[in-house]
Amino acid sequence: MISLQFLLTAFVVVVAPGTGVVYTLAIGLGQGRRAAFWAALGCTFGIVPHLAAAVLGLAAVLHTSALLFQLVKFAGVAYLLWLAWQALRGGGALRISADRKAPEPWAITRRGALINILNPKLSIFFLALLPPFLSGAPESATAEMLLLGAVFMIMTFAVFVLYGAFAASARDMILSSERAMRWFNRSFAAIFAALGARLALERA
């Protein structure tokens, strides 16, 4: 069940840059270590609905229902484009600025959770990732999937916190340069827009 192969597979998936990583880095750079912690927590909680969908079999429904998949997908695309706009506009939630007031932890956590909740591929990902590592006993399959999912979430949180701490450590250097702040704001906006475009091209 919780084998070395599973841990390595999960670690590779978690470490790979994605929307959650980009969001946590942006928050760490723009608002510091504490804010990055809440961003990591939000991204981790955003996994819960997809894990539940995989355990309950709803991910298979999402996979076979083109309309449902498209609805969730384009909601996710719209949200990523909104985040791109927030990185560009003055006073935006993701804009890096030396004189901005940090938002409430709840707002940071909520945005991080929505990033993952509105990604329909995560449910299908869990449906594909977890079953190969189950023992094969039908009576314990649900408990085993929940345990593996919990381990995946713990790894996600730990890695994202490290990403955020790394970004926060570079915060002072970034804030001391107007040019660097402009470059990072534009870069994060472009990355979120690109991730939105990639999600728009995804198929169930």
Buried (B, 14 or more C-beta within 10 A) or exposed (E): EEEEEBBEBBBEBBBEEBBBBBBBBBBBBBBBBBBBBBBBBBBBBBBBBBBBBBBEEBBBEBBEBEEBBBEBBBBBBEBBBBBBBBBBEEEBBBBBBEEBEBBEBEBBBBBBBBBBBBBBBBBBBBBEBBBEBBEEEEEEBEEBBBBBBBBBBEBBBBBBBBBBBBBBEBBEEBBEEEEBBEEBBEEBBEBBBEBBEEBBEBEB
